[in-house]
Structure formats: C-alpha cells, structure tokens
Amino acid sequence: MRPHADLRPRSVISVIAVLLVALLVPLGGSQANAESLAATFTKPANWGSGWEGRFTLTNGTNQAINGWKVEFDLPAGTSVGSYWDALLTKNGQHQTFENRNYNAAVPAGGSVTFGFLGNGPGAPENCTFNGAPCDGGDTGNPGELGAPGSPAVTARTDTSLTLSWQPASGTPTGYRVYEGSDLRATVSGTTATIGGLAKCSTHSYTVKAYDANGESPASTAVTSTTSGCVSSALPKHFLTGYWHDFVNQARPLKLSQVPDQYDVVAVAFGESTSRFGEVSFRVDPGLASAVGGYTDEQFKADVKALQAKGKKVILSVGGEKGAIWVGNSSAASLFTESMSAIIAEWGFDGVDIDLENGISPQYMGQALRALRAKVGNEMIITMAPQTVDMQSTGGAYFQLALAIKDILTVVHMQYYNSGTMLGCDQGVYSQGTLNFMTALACIQLENGLRPDQVALGLPAGAGAAGGGVVQPGLVNNALDCLAKGTNCGSFKPSKTYPDIRGAMTWSINWDVTNGGRFAGTVGPHLDTLP
C-alpha cells in the first residue's frame, strides 16, 4: 500500500501545476486577447440626413485572429442602408457585422475595415468587438464622457468652416473645437462655425466634450479647405478621360499614374445607396489591393497633386450599371446634399452625369443648380449621354443639357456601343466612322448647345467598348472637320465650329493598357485647333 501513499501527494502537486499552467496560458492558443483588440468608428462623410460609417478593426496583440464580429445598437430613427466588406444581421436596432471569407484573418499588428451608409441623426452605441468593448478596454465609469462622433464639414465660405458632429455619450456641458492644441470654439450644441479664416486655407479640427470634471477624448479629425481658391481655367480645347475606381481587364492605376495629356479626370463612379438620389463614394478596396495599397489620404493627395498641375478631377455618377434615381424633389435634395459632402471631403472639382438608365430633366436640373449654389460658380458640370439620348431635343438628356446650358461645362456624348444613328442631315451613319462623329455632333451644335459645350467621346482602343472603336487619328480628323472644315468624310457641316471643346475617352485605364495612343495622339492635336 505504500506506493499508493507515495502517489497521492504527487497527484495533488500535478493537479495544482496543471491548474497554474491553465491560468497562465490564454484559452484558445491561436486567439488573441480580446482586451487588446480595438474597433474605431468614423464618419468620413456626413450630408445631414445621412452619412458614411467606417469601422477600423485593429489587432494590437502579438497573435493573429481568425474571424471577427462587431455588434452595436443604433438609436431610434437611425438605420443602416448598404454596406461593404462585412456581412450584416439586424435584430431591431441591434446590428451585427461579421467578417467575409476574404478578410476574416487579421494578423498581429494588422487591421481591416468595413463600412456602411447610415440614415438619420444617430451613431453606433454599446459597441463590442469579439465580445469586448470596441475601445479595447473595460466598460469604464458610466458617468464618464465618451468622444464625440466624427465631425463633418457641412458648409464653407471664403472665411469660415461649419462643423457638425454626433453627441458624446454621458452628459456633457458642451463641446470645444480644437485646431491642434489651440481652442477655436466652445459651444453648447453639436455644431460650430469657425470664422476669421483665410481664403483657400486648409484646417484640421477635433472636438472634445466637457463637463465640470474635465474633457472627453478627442473625436477623429476632420480636414477641409475654405472656398475662394484661385482655380486655373480649363483650356479652350481639352481632353477628358475616365479613371476606374474598380478592377476589370484594363490596367489598374493610381491617380498619380494618369498621363499628363489628360486635362480633366473623371473618377468612375459615385454609386447609389438604398435611398433615391443619394450618392456615395469610396476608394474601391479591390482597386487598392490591385495597385499595392491605396488609402483615402493617398487618393486625396493625388487629387491635389493633379490640381496643382492645372488638371481638374471630377466625380462621375452612374455608369452602365448605375442606379442613381433623381425623379422627385426629395431625391434631388439628397443628390445635392450627398454630392456637396463628397466634393468637400474628397476635393473634387465637379460632377459628371452618366446616368444610362433614365433621367429627369426637371429634378436633375434642380439638383445640379442647388449643388452649384453650394459648391460655387467654378464647379464643373459635364454629361456623358448615349447617342440615342441626343438624337433630338425631345430626349430627356438633351432637355437637361438645354435647361442647364448657362451652367453646363460640356457634353461628351458616347459615340460607341450604339450601332447606326441619324445625323443632322437625316442620313444614316454607322458607328466607328468619321461621318458618324461629325454628323451626330452636328445635331447638338445646331440645336442649342454652344460649340464649347460639345466634345467627342470615343473608346481608347481594344477592349474599351463593344463597338465604335476608331483609330485616334480619325478622332483628329473629326475635330478638324468640325473646327476647320478640313479632313472631312462624305459628310461636311455647312459651317465650322472653331470653339469645339475637344474629346473624351473611355477610359484612361484602357488607354494605358493599349499603349497610351489615344492621349498621345489626340491630346497634342487639340493644341493645333483654332
């Protein structure tokens, strides 16, 4: 029996040792400590009735995690519309976002993001990341102030910027607006106007809530520029190209890689949301990955760099698959508010209307006039109708162009993917020919648009369109025919239009893929026109 007596104390010691090891080693060896994870919420865009929400999930541990879940509540009157880079489950006002297959793994020290469009005045509350508070710590003192929601610039003048933000948790006395460490405003509500600023000056602000016990953590920063910047005028004749904010068979590019021959870069595309008229924009994650990383800040810096070279960068809304609908006053207002917020945040010079699934001249005209009133008289407005849309002044697109003729920059009709069409002489012309370009341009030139509001839109070589691809030299011939009456085909206009504005191509990406022949041929030729 002695051996049993010897085993008992060793058994007790072994059990204690096992328990100590279990306490010292984290459960689930491949899982990181949840208290070291953090989910940061921001509002990159806010247009009053709606906003873009973005969560950045950071793994601050030394171990990878595989799978994540973010849960939060939204106050009454606030809801989630479309979303991306996550899967959403709703239970009343409770929202649960979980990873998709491609972004489940977050390496040690790494991060992932997902986003959504929110409607209403509220913001996420009671947030948890994999079951722990989103701030990476404990629940804290319920009486402490939380950071205010991400501020947004809701109005700007030559000398002021107006900010608004979501309330902080707790019971703050008010809010303080800081530029760096300098206090710029103290207010009791959730909006503030910072005045006394210089024209065309850039400022970055954070907001803190305060009470008798001190201040809350700072909000995320918002950066914006006052109006009044001296903008370089567009050339008399210019070249426009569309830049892909998505990935297809064409070469993916950063804006910094756009060839210098392009004068106007149309970023394609601003997208629809679950609400009629509302536009959203972001740097496409697939594109960012394809070009080796492309953050929002890098994109904005590239926009400014192009503008510093005298280029214009506009946002195109719609496209072949676009579903933006502006068919009543409410939708027109949402278009105006969301686009003005996007222009303020991203620094665009204007908007391109490329709605290929129907358009209302009345309400889109209303929206564009209101947008120009908010942004300023220098805002660029371009349109990219299909050929069928501009066959006569009875077409909705043509009606819109004429209705906003006093503020319209240019119409660059798509002379491709259209088959045969009538020219201004009622002749029938086939796409992909010189006569097709000149005879169809004549319809616009002779029915109300100024020559400086008409440009020729062509594909940039193989792959760019299903039909209507022409050699760049033929585009030059069409421009010569219209501007100077030379190099025409069998159709020759009855007069010349020396102020013809120029050309557009779909797209910059396809042009680069095809060796840059479109911009390299047409761009320099524009300088030879009267």
N, C-alpha and C positions, 0 to 999 in steps of 0.2 A: 504493500500500500504506500510505501514511501515515495515511489515515483509519482504517484498522484499528488502527494503533498508538495513535491518539487515543482510540478507543472502549474499548480494553481496561482502562485504569485507571478510566474512568468506570463500566464494568460491575462491576468489583470493588467500588468505592465504593457502587454501587447495591445490590449484594447485601448488603453489611455493613449498610447503612441499613435494608433490609427486615428483616434478622435482628434488629436492635435494636428496631424497631417491634414485631415479633412478641413479643419478650421483655417489652416494656413494656405491651402491651395484653393483658388477660385473654383466654384462649381462650373461644370461645363468648360473644360480646359481650353477650348478654342474660342470661347466667348469672352468679349471684353467686359470690364466692369462698367455697368450701366451708368454709374455716377460720373464717369469720365467722358460720357457722350453728351453732345450739345446740339440742339436744333434751334437755329436762329431764323426768325421770321422778319422779312422786309416787304415793303410795298414799293417796287421800282417805279410804278406808275399809278396815279390816282386822279381820276377825272370827275370827282364829286359823287356821282351816283354809282360809280363802280371803280374797280381797281384791280391791278395785277398783284397777286401774292406770291411770295417765293420763300421756300424753306431751304436753308443750307444745313445739311447734317454733317457734323464733324466728329470724327473718331479720334479723340485725343489720347487714346491708350496706346500700348505697345503691341496690341494684338488685333488682328483683323476680325471684323464681324461679318456674318453671312446672313443677311435678312434684316429688315428694319420695318418699324411701324411707328407712325406719328398719329396721335389722336388729339383732338381738341374740340371745344364747343364754340358755336357761334351764337351771338345774342339774337334775340327775335328781330326779324326784319333784315337779317343778313344771310346770304346764301352763297353757295359755290356753283359756278357755271362750268365751263370747260376746264380741263386740267391736262397736265402732261408729265411724263416721266414718273408716274406712280399709278396705282390702282386705288379707286375710291369706293368706300362703302359708307352710306349715310343711314343714320338712325335718328330721325327728327333733326335736331340741331347739332347732334354729335357726328363729327366727321372722322373717318379712319382712313388714312393713306398708308398703303403698303408698297414695298418695292416691286418693280418689274423684274423679269428674269435678267435683263442686261445690266441692272445697277444694284443687284442685291448685295454684292460684296463691297465692303468699304475697308480699304487697307489701313493699317495703323498709321495715324497721322493724316489720313486722307479725308475726303469729303465728297458728297454727292448733293445734287439739288433737285427739287421738283417744284412745280408751280401750278397755279390755277388762277382763274378770274373770279373775283368776288363781286357781289352786288349788295348794295346797302351800306350803312354807315359803320358797321362794326368791324371787329378784327378777332383772330383766334384767342380763346381763353382756355385756361385749365389744360395747357398743352403738356403732353408726355411723349417721350421718345424712348421706345422699347420699355415702356412702363415707368420710367423715371422722369422727373421734371425736365422740361426742354432746356432749362438754363444750365443743366449739368450739375446742379446742387440739390439741396433738400428743399422742402416747400417753404422754408423761411418763416418769418414772422408775418401773420396775416395782415397786420397793420402797416407793414412797410409799403412804400411806394414802388410800383414797377416802372419800367422805362416806358415813355410814351410810344405810340405807334410810329412807324416810319413816316417822316414828313414828306409832303409833296408840294411842289410849286404850282399854285393854282392861278396865278396872274403875275404879269410882269409889265413894267413900263421902262422908260429910259432911266429912271432914277429909283425904282423900287422893285422889290420882290415880295409876293404874298405867299405865305406858307400855311398849310393846314395839316393836322395830324389826328390820329385816334387817341382818345383819353388814356392816361396811365391807370393801372389798377391801384386800388386804395382810395384815399380821399384827399387828393392834393388841394392845396390852397390856390395854386395857379401854375404857370409854366414860364420858364426862362429860355430864351433863344440865344445860343452862343455861336459866334464865329471864331473857331479855335477856342482860346480861353477868354475871349472878350465877350462880355454880355451885351447883346444887341437889342433885346426887348424883353419885357416882363408883362404877361397878360393873364387874365383870369380864365379865358376860354381856350379853344383849341385852334385858333387861327391868329396870325400876326403878320403885319406888313412892315418890312424893313425899308425905311426910306433913306434919302440922302446919299444914294449910291451914284457912282459914275456911269455914264453911258457905256454899254458894251463891256461891262466889268463882270468877272466871274467870282462867285461867292459860294462857300460851303458852310452849311449850318447844321447844328444838332439842337435837340430840345430836351430839357430836363423838367420833370415835375418837382414841385417843392411844397413843403409844409413847415410847421414850427420846428420839426426835428431835423430838417435838412433837405437834401435833394435826392432825387432818384438817379439811377444810372442813366446815361445819355441814350437818346434814340440813335438809330443809324443816321448817317449824314446824308444830306441832300445837296446837290450842287446844281447851280443854274447861272445863266448869264442874263443881265439886263438887256433890254432892247436898245436900239439906236446904233447898232453896229453899221459901219460903212461897208456895204456889200458891193463887190465888183459886179458890174453889169454883164449880162450874157453877151457873147459875141453876136454880131449881126447874123452870121450863119454858124450853126453849131451842131455837134454830133452827140446824140444821146444813146446810151447803152444800158441794158438791164443787167443787174448783178444778182446772181442766185443766192438767196438765203435758204438753200436746200441743196440736196445732193442728187444728181442724176448722172447720165453718162458723160456730161461735159466736165471739164476740169474744174474742181472746186478752188475758189480763190478767196483770199482776204481782200478787203477794200484797198489795202496798201499795194496790192498787185495789179490794180486796174491800169491798163496802158494810158499813157499821158494824152493820147489823141482824143480821149473822151472828155467832153465839156460838161455833160450832165450825166450823173449816175443815178439810175432808178433802182432802188433796192426792192426786190421782189420776194415776198409780198407782205403787206399788212393783212392780217387774217380776221375772219368773222368770229364772233363769240355766240353765246346762246341767246343774246339779246339783239334784236333787229337794229342795224345801224352802227353798232359798236365795233370798233377796230382794236385789235391787239397786235403787238409786235414783240419779238424777242430774237436773239441770235439763235438760230436753229442748232440744237445740240449735235445733230448728225453732221452738220457742216463744221462745227467747232472741232469735232473729233477728226474729220477728214483732213483739215488743214493743220493738224498737230496742236490744237488748242486755240481758242478764240473767245476771250472773255468779253463781257459787255463793255468794260472800260477800254479794252483794246479796240473794239469796234468804234466806240465814241471818239477815241483818239485818232483813228483813221479817218473818220468823218471830218474832224477838224483839220487834219493834215491836207486832205483834198481841198477843203475850202480855202486853206491858206495858199494853195496854188491857183486859186481863182476858179475852181470847179464848184458845181452845185450838186448836192446829194438830196434826192427826194425819195419819199416812200410811195411805192406803187401799191394800190389796194385792189384786190380782186384776183385777176388771172383766170385762166381757163376753168379752174375748179373752185374759184372763189364764190362765196355765198353771201356776200355783204349786201343787205337789202335796205335801201333808204326810200321807203314808199309812203311815209306819213311824217307828220311834224315831230312826233316823239322819236322816230328813228333818225330824222335829220338832226335833232338836238344831240342825240347820243353820238352820232358820227362827229359832229363838231367838237363836243367835249372830249371824246376819247382821242381824236386826232390832234387836238391842240395840246393835250397832255403828252402824247407821244413825241410831237415836234419839240416841245420844251425839254423833255428828258433826253432825247437822242440827238438833237441838234440838226434835224432835217431842214432843208430849205423850202420844202413844199410837198405837194401831193400829186400823184399821177392816178387818174381814174381809168381803171382797166376792168370794168365790170362787163363780163361777157354773157351774163345770164339775166339781162333786163335792167333797165334804168328808168327812173322817174325824172324828167327834166325839171318839174316843179320843185320836188323836195331835195333832189341832189343840188340843184341850183341854190336853194335856200341854205343848205348845209355849207356849201362852199363859200357863199358870201359871208355867212356868220363866222366861218373859220378864218377867212382873210381878215375880218374885222378884229378877231382876237390876236392873230399872229402878226399882222402888219401888211402894209401895201407891197412889200418886196416879196411876198410869198409867191412861189412858182406854182402854177396850176397847169398840168398837162393832161392830155387824154389819149387813149390808145384804142379807138373803136375798131371793129372788124369792118371789112369792105362793105358788107351788106348794110351796116348801120349808117353809112354815109352815102347811099345811093341817091337819096333825095332829102330835101328839107323837112319832109314829113316823118322821117325817122326820129326816134326819141333821142338818140345820141346827137344827131345834127341839131335838133331843137335845143338841147342843153348847151351845145357849143355856141349857138347864136344867142341864147339867153344870158350867157355869162361872157359874151365877147369882150366887154370892157375890162374884165379881169383875167381873161384866159391868156396863157402864155403861148401854147402851141398844141395842135392836134397832129399826132404822128400815127396815122391810120396804118393798120397791119395789112400790107399788100401781099399777103400769103395765106395759105390754108383756106382759099376761097373759091377756087375754080374760075369760071368765066363770069364777067360782070359787064354792065353797061358803062360806057364812057360818057362824057358830057355831050358828045355828038350823037348819042344813042347807038353808036357802034358797039358790037360785042367783042370783048377782048379777053384773052386768056392770061392767067397769072404767069409770072416768070418771063414776061416780055417787056420791052421798052414801052410799047404803046399802052400796055396795061397801067404802068406807073403814071405816065403823063396824062392819059385820057381820064383816069379816075381822079387824079389830083385836080384836074380842071373843074370837076364838079364842085369841089369845096371852094376853089378860087373864084368861081363865077357865081356862087350862091351865098355870099355874105361874109365869108371869112377873109381877113386880110392876108396877103401873101406871107407876112411874117408870122402868121399863125398856122401855116401849113408846112409839114415836113413829111418825108417819105420813110416809112417803116418797113425794113426788109430783114430776112433771116441772115445770120452770119455764117452761111456755108452749110455743109453736110451735117445732118443730124439736128439742126436747129428748128426745122419745120417739116411738115409732111408734104408741102408743095409750095411753089412760089420762090424757091431759091434761085438767085441770079448771081452772076459774076459781079464783084464790086465795081468793075469798070462800067457796067451797064447802069448802075445807080448814078455814076458820074455823068453819063450821057443824058439820063433823065433830068438831072439837075441843070445841066447845060441847056437842054431843050426848053425847060420852063423859065430859066433865068435869062437866057441869051438868045433863044431861038435857034441854037446850033445843035448838031448831033442828034436830031430828032429821028424818029422812025417814020412810018407812013402817016401817023397822026402828028399834026403840028398845031399847037394852040394858035388862036387868032391874034394873040398878043403875048408879050413876055412879062415875066413876074420877077424882076431882079431882086426883090426882097424875100423870095422863097427862103424859108428858115433853115432848112438843112435836112438831116437824115437821122433815123433811129435804127438800131438793130437789136434783135433778139438773137443772141444776147452777148454780153461781154465774155461770159464763160465759154460759149460756143466759138466766139471769135478767137480767143486764146487757144482753144483746142484745135482750131483749124489754121493755126499759124499766124493769127493776127492780120490777115489780109484785108478784112473789111475796114477796120480802123486805119490800117496803114495805107489803104488806097483812097477811101472816101474822106477821111479826116483832113489830109493835106489839100485835097481838091476843093474843099469848102472855102479855103482861103483864096482861091482863084475866082470865086464868083463876084459879081458886081457889088 
